[in-house]
């Protein structure tokens, strides 16, 4: 997940309140949908970030 967020230029530090900030980032991504993901849910985005994060080379690293 962290690799995917970094690739998108979104910062998520380990400071207290991380989960709340993560939920805000999901909200941001929902408010700015991509043409191929305009009907995605927060869970869809969370799942995509998880899988991309498991394979950082998939986002150009």
Biopython code that builds the backbone (N, CA, C, O; Angstrom):
import numpy as np
from Bio.PDB.StructureBuilder import StructureBuilder

atoms = [
    (1, "UNK", "N", (0.824, -1.177, 0.000)),
    (1, "UNK", "CA", (0.000, 0.000, 0.000)),
    (1, "UNK", "C", (0.875, 1.250, 0.000)),
    (1, "UNK", "O", (0.621, 2.178, -0.768)),
    (2, "UNK", "N", (1.893, 1.288, 0.841)),
    (2, "UNK", "CA", (2.748, 2.473, 0.929)),
    (2, "UNK", "C", (3.418, 2.770, -0.403)),
    (2, "UNK", "O", (3.504, 3.929, -0.808)),
    (3, "UNK", "N", (3.892, 1.736, -1.088)),
    (3, "UNK", "CA", (4.526, 1.939, -2.405)),
    (3, "UNK", "C", (3.538, 2.552, -3.387)),
    (3, "UNK", "O", (3.896, 3.452, -4.147)),
    (4, "UNK", "N", (2.314, 2.078, -3.378)),
    (4, "UNK", "CA", (1.305, 2.599, -4.303)),
    (4, "UNK", "C", (0.993, 4.057, -3.994)),
    (4, "UNK", "O", (0.885, 4.874, -4.908)),
    (5, "UNK", "N", (0.847, 4.390, -2.713)),
    (5, "UNK", "CA", (0.582, 5.777, -2.341)),
    (5, "UNK", "C", (1.751, 6.674, -2.739)),
    (5, "UNK", "O", (1.549, 7.771, -3.260)),
    (6, "UNK", "N", (2.968, 6.208, -2.494)),
    (6, "UNK", "CA", (4.146, 6.984, -2.886)),
    (6, "UNK", "C", (4.158, 7.222, -4.393)),
    (6, "UNK", "O", (4.459, 8.327, -4.844)),
    (7, "UNK", "N", (3.834, 6.199, -5.169)),
    (7, "UNK", "CA", (3.826, 6.327, -6.628)),
    (7, "UNK", "C", (2.788, 7.347, -7.092)),
    (7, "UNK", "O", (2.957, 7.991, -8.128)),
    (8, "UNK", "N", (1.720, 7.487, -6.321)),
    (8, "UNK", "CA", (0.683, 8.462, -6.646)),
    (8, "UNK", "C", (1.011, 9.847, -6.108)),
    (8, "UNK", "O", (0.264, 10.799, -6.334)),
    (9, "UNK", "N", (2.130, 9.958, -5.394)),
    (9, "UNK", "CA", (2.523, 11.238, -4.831)),
    (9, "UNK", "C", (1.762, 11.593, -3.567)),
    (9, "UNK", "O", (1.665, 12.766, -3.205)),
    (10, "UNK", "N", (1.221, 10.583, -2.891)),
    (10, "UNK", "CA", (0.443, 10.797, -1.675)),
    (10, "UNK", "C", (1.239, 10.324, -0.470)),
    (10, "UNK", "O", (1.678, 9.175, -0.420)),
    (11, "UNK", "N", (1.422, 11.206, 0.497)),
    (11, "UNK", "CA", (2.213, 10.886, 1.686)),
    (11, "UNK", "C", (1.332, 10.299, 2.784)),
    (11, "UNK", "O", (0.228, 10.778, 3.040)),
    (12, "UNK", "N", (1.841, 9.258, 3.422)),
    (12, "UNK", "CA", (1.182, 8.671, 4.587)),
    (12, "UNK", "C", (2.285, 8.275, 5.558)),
    (12, "UNK", "O", (2.945, 7.252, 5.382)),
    (13, "UNK", "N", (2.476, 9.096, 6.582)),
    (13, "UNK", "CA", (3.537, 8.840, 7.551)),
    (13, "UNK", "C", (3.069, 7.847, 8.605)),
    (13, "UNK", "O", (1.895, 7.483, 8.663)),
    (14, "UNK", "N", (4.004, 7.420, 9.428)),
    (14, "UNK", "CA", (3.698, 6.490, 10.512)),
    (14, "UNK", "C", (3.298, 7.206, 11.801)),
    (14, "UNK", "O", (3.131, 6.557, 12.834)),
    (15, "UNK", "N", (3.145, 8.502, 11.760)),
    (15, "UNK", "CA", (2.764, 9.283, 12.939)),
    (15, "UNK", "C", (1.396, 8.834, 13.447)),
    (15, "UNK", "O", (0.611, 8.262, 12.691)),
    (16, "UNK", "N", (1.107, 9.092, 14.725)),
    (16, "UNK", "CA", (-0.207, 8.737, 15.265)),
    (16, "UNK", "C", (-1.330, 9.312, 14.402)),
    (16, "UNK", "O", (-1.214, 10.414, 13.866)),
    (17, "UNK", "N", (-2.397, 8.564, 14.277)),
    (17, "UNK", "CA", (-3.526, 8.976, 13.453)),
    (17, "UNK", "C", (-3.426, 8.485, 12.019)),
    (17, "UNK", "O", (-4.150, 8.957, 11.142)),
    (18, "UNK", "N", (-2.525, 7.536, 11.781)),
    (18, "UNK", "CA", (-2.269, 7.033, 10.428)),
    (18, "UNK", "C", (-3.547, 6.517, 9.758)),
    (18, "UNK", "O", (-3.800, 6.817, 8.591)),
    (19, "UNK", "N", (-4.347, 5.745, 10.492)),
    (19, "UNK", "CA", (-5.557, 5.176, 9.883)),
    (19, "UNK", "C", (-6.512, 6.277, 9.427)),
    (19, "UNK", "O", (-7.075, 6.197, 8.335)),
    (20, "UNK", "N", (-6.692, 7.286, 10.245)),
    (20, "UNK", "CA", (-7.572, 8.396, 9.869)),
    (20, "UNK", "C", (-7.067, 9.118, 8.631)),
    (20, "UNK", "O", (-7.849, 9.482, 7.752)),
    (21, "UNK", "N", (-5.756, 9.324, 8.565)),
    (21, "UNK", "CA", (-5.176, 9.965, 7.376)),
    (21, "UNK", "C", (-5.328, 9.078, 6.145)),
    (21, "UNK", "O", (-5.556, 9.574, 5.041)),
    (22, "UNK", "N", (-5.202, 7.763, 6.334)),
    (22, "UNK", "CA", (-5.397, 6.827, 5.224)),
    (22, "UNK", "C", (-6.833, 6.933, 4.709)),
    (22, "UNK", "O", (-7.062, 6.938, 3.499)),
    (23, "UNK", "N", (-7.790, 7.018, 5.618)),
    (23, "UNK", "CA", (-9.189, 7.138, 5.198)),
    (23, "UNK", "C", (-9.405, 8.453, 4.433)),
    (23, "UNK", "O", (-10.185, 8.497, 3.482)),
    (24, "UNK", "N", (-8.716, 9.518, 4.848)),
    (24, "UNK", "CA", (-8.800, 10.786, 4.119)),
    (24, "UNK", "C", (-8.235, 10.645, 2.709)),
    (24, "UNK", "O", (-8.792, 11.183, 1.752)),
    (25, "UNK", "N", (-7.124, 9.916, 2.589)),
    (25, "UNK", "CA", (-6.547, 9.689, 1.258)),
    (25, "UNK", "C", (-7.493, 8.892, 0.375)),
    (25, "UNK", "O", (-7.620, 9.174, -0.817)),
    (26, "UNK", "N", (-8.162, 7.891, 0.956)),
    (26, "UNK", "CA", (-9.154, 7.139, 0.178)),
    (26, "UNK", "C", (-10.269, 8.069, -0.285)),
    (26, "UNK", "O", (-10.721, 7.988, -1.427)),
    (27, "UNK", "N", (-10.707, 8.946, 0.602)),
    (27, "UNK", "CA", (-11.734, 9.926, 0.228)),
    (27, "UNK", "C", (-11.267, 10.823, -0.892)),
    (27, "UNK", "O", (-12.030, 11.127, -1.809)),
    (28, "UNK", "N", (-10.010, 11.254, -0.826)),
    (28, "UNK", "CA", (-9.445, 12.080, -1.886)),
    (28, "UNK", "C", (-9.469, 11.326, -3.217)),
    (28, "UNK", "O", (-9.872, 11.874, -4.243)),
    (29, "UNK", "N", (-9.035, 10.072, -3.188)),
    (29, "UNK", "CA", (-9.013, 9.278, -4.421)),
    (29, "UNK", "C", (-10.422, 9.040, -4.956)),
    (29, "UNK", "O", (-10.623, 9.000, -6.170)),
    (30, "UNK", "N", (-11.389, 8.883, -4.074)),
    (30, "UNK", "CA", (-12.781, 8.725, -4.521)),
    (30, "UNK", "C", (-13.309, 10.007, -5.159)),
    (30, "UNK", "O", (-14.105, 9.959, -6.097)),
    (31, "UNK", "N", (-12.861, 11.150, -4.647)),
    (31, "UNK", "CA", (-13.303, 12.440, -5.176)),
    (31, "UNK", "C", (-12.636, 12.801, -6.494)),
    (31, "UNK", "O", (-13.096, 13.696, -7.203)),
    (32, "UNK", "N", (-11.551, 12.107, -6.821)),
    (32, "UNK", "CA", (-10.796, 12.372, -8.053)),
    (32, "UNK", "C", (-10.637, 11.075, -8.851)),
    (32, "UNK", "O", (-9.521, 10.586, -9.026)),
    (33, "UNK", "N", (-11.746, 10.521, -9.334)),
    (33, "UNK", "CA", (-11.680, 9.218, -10.002)),
    (33, "UNK", "C", (-10.960, 9.289, -11.348)),
    (33, "UNK", "O", (-10.965, 10.310, -12.035)),
    (34, "UNK", "N", (-10.360, 8.194, -11.682)),
    (34, "UNK", "CA", (-9.727, 8.016, -12.990)),
    (34, "UNK", "C", (-10.807, 7.562, -13.962)),
    (34, "UNK", "O", (-11.823, 7.009, -13.541)),
    (35, "UNK", "N", (-10.607, 7.781, -15.223)),
    (35, "UNK", "CA", (-11.617, 7.431, -16.220)),
    (35, "UNK", "C", (-11.997, 5.955, -16.198)),
    (35, "UNK", "O", (-13.104, 5.600, -16.602)),
    (36, "UNK", "N", (-11.103, 5.092, -15.737)),
    (36, "UNK", "CA", (-11.387, 3.660, -15.696)),
    (36, "UNK", "C", (-11.852, 3.200, -14.315)),
    (36, "UNK", "O", (-12.064, 2.008, -14.096)),
    (37, "UNK", "N", (-12.010, 4.127, -13.398)),
    (37, "UNK", "CA", (-12.375, 3.748, -12.032)),
    (37, "UNK", "C", (-13.410, 4.698, -11.438)),
    (37, "UNK", "O", (-13.431, 4.915, -10.226)),
    (38, "UNK", "N", (-14.259, 5.260, -12.277)),
    (38, "UNK", "CA", (-15.194, 6.261, -11.781)),
    (38, "UNK", "C", (-16.309, 5.693, -10.911)),
    (38, "UNK", "O", (-16.991, 6.453, -10.224)),
    (39, "UNK", "N", (-16.508, 4.397, -10.921)),
    (39, "UNK", "CA", (-17.552, 3.809, -10.081)),
    (39, "UNK", "C", (-16.979, 2.951, -8.955)),
    (39, "UNK", "O", (-17.687, 2.123, -8.382)),
    (40, "UNK", "N", (-15.705, 3.148, -8.640)),
    (40, "UNK", "CA", (-15.057, 2.370, -7.588)),
    (40, "UNK", "C", (-15.530, 2.811, -6.213)),
    (40, "UNK", "O", (-15.933, 3.958, -6.016)),
    (41, "UNK", "N", (-15.475, 1.888, -5.271)),
    (41, "UNK", "CA", (-15.766, 2.170, -3.872)),
    (41, "UNK", "C", (-14.443, 2.353, -3.122)),
    (41, "UNK", "O", (-13.369, 2.082, -3.658)),
    (42, "UNK", "N", (-14.542, 2.817, -1.875)),
    (42, "UNK", "CA", (-13.340, 2.936, -1.043)),
    (42, "UNK", "C", (-12.670, 1.573, -0.893)),
    (42, "UNK", "O", (-11.443, 1.474, -0.883)),
    (43, "UNK", "N", (-13.468, 0.542, -0.778)),
    (43, "UNK", "CA", (-12.906, -0.817, -0.645)),
    (43, "UNK", "C", (-12.165, -1.231, -1.915)),
    (43, "UNK", "O", (-11.116, -1.869, -1.837)),
    (44, "UNK", "N", (-12.699, -0.876, -3.074)),
    (44, "UNK", "CA", (-12.012, -1.175, -4.338)),
    (44, "UNK", "C", (-10.640, -0.507, -4.381)),
    (44, "UNK", "O", (-9.653, -1.122, -4.783)),
    (45, "UNK", "N", (-10.588, 0.763, -3.962)),
    (45, "UNK", "CA", (-9.323, 1.489, -3.965)),
    (45, "UNK", "C", (-8.360, 0.880, -2.952)),
    (45, "UNK", "O", (-7.177, 0.706, -3.245)),
    (46, "UNK", "N", (-8.861, 0.557, -1.764)),
    (46, "UNK", "CA", (-8.041, -0.065, -0.725)),
    (46, "UNK", "C", (-7.436, -1.374, -1.235)),
    (46, "UNK", "O", (-6.252, -1.638, -1.030)),
    (47, "UNK", "N", (-8.242, -2.178, -1.888)),
    (47, "UNK", "CA", (-7.772, -3.455, -2.423)),
    (47, "UNK", "C", (-6.716, -3.240, -3.505)),
    (47, "UNK", "O", (-5.701, -3.935, -3.539)),
    (48, "UNK", "N", (-6.963, -2.272, -4.388)),
    (48, "UNK", "CA", (-5.985, -1.978, -5.447)),
    (48, "UNK", "C", (-4.665, -1.505, -4.851)),
    (48, "UNK", "O", (-3.599, -1.935, -5.291)),
    (49, "UNK", "N", (-4.722, -0.626, -3.858)),
    (49, "UNK", "CA", (-3.498, -0.154, -3.217)),
    (49, "UNK", "C", (-2.751, -1.301, -2.555)),
    (49, "UNK", "O", (-1.522, -1.358, -2.600)),
    (50, "UNK", "N", (-3.490, -2.204, -1.947)),
    (50, "UNK", "CA", (-2.870, -3.368, -1.312)),
    (50, "UNK", "C", (-2.106, -4.199, -2.342)),
    (50, "UNK", "O", (-0.938, -4.526, -2.136)),
    (51, "UNK", "N", (-2.763, -4.539, -3.444)),
    (51, "UNK", "CA", (-2.130, -5.407, -4.434)),
    (51, "UNK", "C", (-0.978, -4.718, -5.150)),
    (51, "UNK", "O", (0.037, -5.351, -5.442)),
    (52, "UNK", "N", (-1.124, -3.448, -5.431)),
    (52, "UNK", "CA", (-0.017, -2.708, -6.041)),
    (52, "UNK", "C", (1.154, -2.627, -5.070)),
    (52, "UNK", "O", (2.312, -2.747, -5.471)),
    (53, "UNK", "N", (0.846, -2.422, -3.789)),
    (53, "UNK", "CA", (1.887, -2.355, -2.768)),
    (53, "UNK", "C", (2.636, -3.661, -2.592)),
    (53, "UNK", "O", (3.807, -3.657, -2.215)),
    (54, "UNK", "N", (1.977, -4.777, -2.860)),
    (54, "UNK", "CA", (2.642, -6.084, -2.772)),
    (54, "UNK", "C", (3.591, -6.287, -3.938)),
    (54, "UNK", "O", (4.492, -7.123, -3.868)),
    (55, "UNK", "N", (3.399, -5.532, -5.006)),
    (55, "UNK", "CA", (4.216, -5.664, -6.207)),
    (55, "UNK", "C", (4.674, -4.279, -6.649)),
    (55, "UNK", "O", (4.172, -3.763, -7.647)),
    (56, "UNK", "N", (5.621, -3.660, -5.926)),
    (56, "UNK", "CA", (6.018, -2.286, -6.226)),
    (56, "UNK", "C", (6.528, -2.073, -7.644)),
    (56, "UNK", "O", (6.429, -0.959, -8.158)),
    (57, "UNK", "N", (7.065, -3.090, -8.288)),
    (57, "UNK", "CA", (7.529, -2.923, -9.658)),
    (57, "UNK", "C", (6.366, -2.635, -10.608)),
    (57, "UNK", "O", (6.588, -2.132, -11.710)),
    (58, "UNK", "N", (5.131, -2.944, -10.203)),
    (58, "UNK", "CA", (3.969, -2.697, -11.044)),
    (58, "UNK", "C", (3.701, -1.213, -11.214)),
    (58, "UNK", "O", (2.998, -0.824, -12.146)),
    (59, "UNK", "N", (4.244, -0.370, -10.336)),
    (59, "UNK", "CA", (4.035, 1.070, -10.444)),
    (59, "UNK", "C", (5.324, 1.794, -10.842)),
    (59, "UNK", "O", (5.478, 2.990, -10.594)),
    (60, "UNK", "N", (6.228, 1.066, -11.450)),
    (60, "UNK", "CA", (7.416, 1.682, -12.019)),
    (60, "UNK", "C", (8.619, 1.768, -11.108)),
    (60, "UNK", "O", (9.543, 2.531, -11.391)),
    (61, "UNK", "N", (8.643, 1.007, -10.014)),
    (61, "UNK", "CA", (9.810, 1.033, -9.128)),
    (61, "UNK", "C", (10.785, -0.042, -9.518)),
    (61, "UNK", "O", (11.834, -0.181, -8.889)),
]
sb = StructureBuilder()
sb.init_structure("model")
sb.init_model(0)
sb.init_chain("A")
sb.init_seg("    ")
for serial, (resi, resn, name, xyz) in enumerate(atoms, 1):
    if name == "N":
        sb.init_residue(resn, " ", resi, " ")
    sb.init_atom(name, np.array(xyz, "f"), 0.0, 1.0, " ", f" {name:<3s}", serial, name[0])
structure = sb.get_structure()
